[in-house]
Amino acid sequence: MRVARFSTGGDPRYGIVDDDEVVVLAGDPMFQGFDPTGERVPLADARLLAPVIPRSKVVCVGLNYAEHRKDLANVDAPDNPLIFLKPNTAVIGPDDPIRIPPVEGRITHEGELVAVIGRIAKQVSAENWSDYVFGYTVGNDVSARDQMFADGQWARAKGYDTFAPIGPWIETELDPSALEITTWVDGEPRRHGNTRDMIHGLPELIEYISDIWTLLPGDIIMTGTPSGLGGFVHGQTVEIEIEGIGRLRNPALDRDATS
C-alpha cells in the first residue's frame, strides 16, 4: 500500500495511491487508521508532499555500505553503526528544491532507503524490529562534503534546511532486504547498489538506535548510501529510485535564487 501526503491547494491530506488516483483518508493513518472518506483525487491533480514530517528526529546511518567506505577512505568507520541526526526542518518532499547554501566545496547526493517508524520504539530487540516500522520511502542525505571534513563532525554539513528530501510516498508492504537503489543527476547515473549489501541491516539498526534514543511515530531512519561519488550544482536535478517504492525527484537551486 502506498500512503501519500498531498495537497490540492489547501491543507495537507492523506491518501492511498491507487494507480492514477488517490483514495482520500479521513486523517493521518499512522494515528487514525485507514479510514477512507469516499473521495478520490486524480493523482495528476495532487501535489505530493513529504510523506511524513518526523515528530522529533531524522536518524541517519553513515558508511553503511562497504563500497561506500572505500569511496571515503580518509574517514575512519567504527564497527558499530555510525549514527547522527538531522533536524526535522531539513525535510522536504518531491519536487521541492534543494537549496544550496553559500559554502565552499561540494554538495553531494546520497540516495538511501528510509524506514518510517510507526510506534513508540524504546529498547527494541532485533527480533521484533518490523513491529515498529510503518513503511518505507526514498531519501536523499544531502551533504556539504568539504564542510564535513573541515568541521570534524557532521551536524552542520548535513543539517541545512532542505538537506533531507523524502518521498514520493510510504510503501507499507515491502521486504527491504534486497532492493536496488539508483541515483541520477540530470539523467546521468551516479550511484547504484542494493540494500542486501548493508553492513548493518534494519533489525540491527533499530535495536541499536532505539537503545540510545526513543523513536516516536513518524521519526525516520535513513539507512546509508551505496557506492558512488559526485555532487550537484544549481540548476541540476537529482533523482533517486528504489525498487518497489518509486522515484524521488528534486531540483537544486542556490539558496538565494528565485528560479
Helices and strands as residue ranges (DSSP letters): E 2-7, E 13-18, E 21-25, H 29-32, E 36-42, G 43-45, E 47-48, E 58-62, H 66-71, E 82-86, G 88-90, E 91-92, E 98-100, E 107-108, E 111-117, G 126-132, E 133-140, E 143-144, H 145-151, H 155-159, E 164-171, E 180-185, E 188-194, G 195-197, H 202-212, E 220-222, E 237-242, E 246-254
